[in-house]
């Protein structure tokens, strides 16, 4: 078993870590961001740091000080990281959120977090606050990254004339900071760095409000020490080299991408900003040619589906060869994993027998694997820029078929697991020993124990051994300081000994790795007393080409039912191929033929052959035409917000029971 290290030489806070990197690697590029022409512009560590110092001085001049709370309502972009480091350099903390957030969420967060200052990506985000300015009585200053133009400029002028909130444009702050720095560079440097030195490991770096999947958002206070602890253990898990590039595509306010914003400078790497839209992302990757990228399972699924669709369009011998080599690649990967002992061991396994079972298929399939790599897989990897050797999936469970696809084509897709409350990563697949089916090795900065449970309630304080399922508890330097202004909620999740209840159900493997099997909070209890983990069923249903999304329901009911969003293109193609007449899509999915098609797919996936019990069978389904949307039914992590879906589709759900 590999012994992972902890770096004990790091400074106490993130700004001091950045300063170290600037002194050592000032001429390397830290950021790449697009200009108005859509071309990437590159910024060195030294340029970033100098601009950041000036910006911090400008923030200080307008009143930001130690322990100030500054909201940042924006998606990922260069200015975000500048603002973040400038705020932290003053001993203040930021309160981030994305542009997909609803107005009531933004107003609640700004008000609850006691923000006197807020940065907005554009006027449209500020407008969400102005809709009901009385709900944010403390907010006095708003800073806009982008100046309003056209109709927005007129609307902004009219709205702001009636507002008590002072608006400053970010370019004005940058110019103010540049003047302050140019007038006295050494003085500004000494002043801001003196503030950095005052910031300790227990000081709050950020307050990240949870996505609200299970109710009212809670403000997670993450400290400088939480982040520095996380950074101290990642070198063994991510073999980054100075000068390599990360693509930033996830919502930057979210805890998973937030770590990457700090990991990149920690590793002396660069960050290039893009969007999680396949056409934009692939074009940007061709320019940047990144070595690293972090995405959610839906992104990896979308990219894999994009490759499959492209091959289906080509058809003929090309499609047949593609399917053949992908199939052979999956079999080779399975055989290789047995030979190399890269098998998730929930139960004790004889490694020698695994080796014997895998060695002959591995030898026989190796030539096909190499030929497939030469003819097909290299071209697929080239679409990602040609240098991407390792990719990261987090923020949700990675589906087995997606995992298998990337293993087949030779991309090492590593799955991680964590929570906002743990800053965030608890475990991560070790790149030298990636075991599919689990979420990897536990970070050496974390203690993990599995406690037995019944209906989501712990039944004993005696930890379970390997292979036994229960609720995951963690403890260590990454665990949050607590929920902002909610000690009552903090006490519910962190006990007196510092153990945090993750709310996840999982298993410790015989290699001391973690396998997640469900959520205690999401567990459905049927009237017969059977406990059901809906996420596992939903994940399996979505492997059907005809199902885009599914939510399983049935709490306190006799049976399970499901709301299903069909995959529109696949369903329409099926209708054309089978002569089904329809006038519009909504009418099509209500035809008996399509209902029968989707229900047959449900029965095919949700069956005993796939490991599901009789009580886990879905008895009824309802098809809904529109995809779940971020900010409505989905969180920014693209997780289903179950209570919102239940409220929105209450009538349809009631009809199934």
Buried (B, 14 or more C-beta within 10 A) or exposed (E): EEEBEBEEEBBBBBBBBBBBBBEEBBEBBBBBBBEEEEEBEEBBBBBBBBBBBBBBBBBBEBEBEEEBBBBBBBBBBBBBBBBBBBBBBBBBBBBBBBBBBEBEBBBBBBBBBBBBBBBBBBBBBBBBBBEEBEBBEEBBBBBBBBBBEEEBEEBBEEBBEEBEBEBBBBEBBBEBBBEBBEEEEEEBBEBBBEBBBEBEBEBBBBBBBBBBBBEEBBBBBBBBBBBBBBBBBBBBBBEBEEEBBBBBBBBBBBBBBBBBBBBBBBBBBBBBBBEBEBEEBBEBBEBBBBBBBBBBBBBBBBBBBBBBEBBEEEEEEBBEBBEEBBEBBBBBBBBBBBBBBBBBBBEEBEBEEBBEBBBEBBEEBEEBBEBBBEEBBEEBBBBBBEBBEBBBBBBBBBBEBBBBBBBBBBBBBBBBBBBBBBBBBBBBBBBEBBBBBBBBBBBBBBBBBBBBBEEBEBEEEEBBEBBEBBBBBBBBBBBBBBBBBBEEBBEEBBEEEEBBBBBBBBBBBBBEBBBBBBBBEBBBBBEEEBBBBBBBBBBBBBBBBBBBBBBBBBBEBEBBBBBBBBBBEBBBEBBEEEEBEBEEBEEBBEBEEBBEBBBEBBEBBBBEEEEBEEBBBBBBBBBBBEBBEBBBBBBBBBBBBBEBBBEBBEEEBEEBB
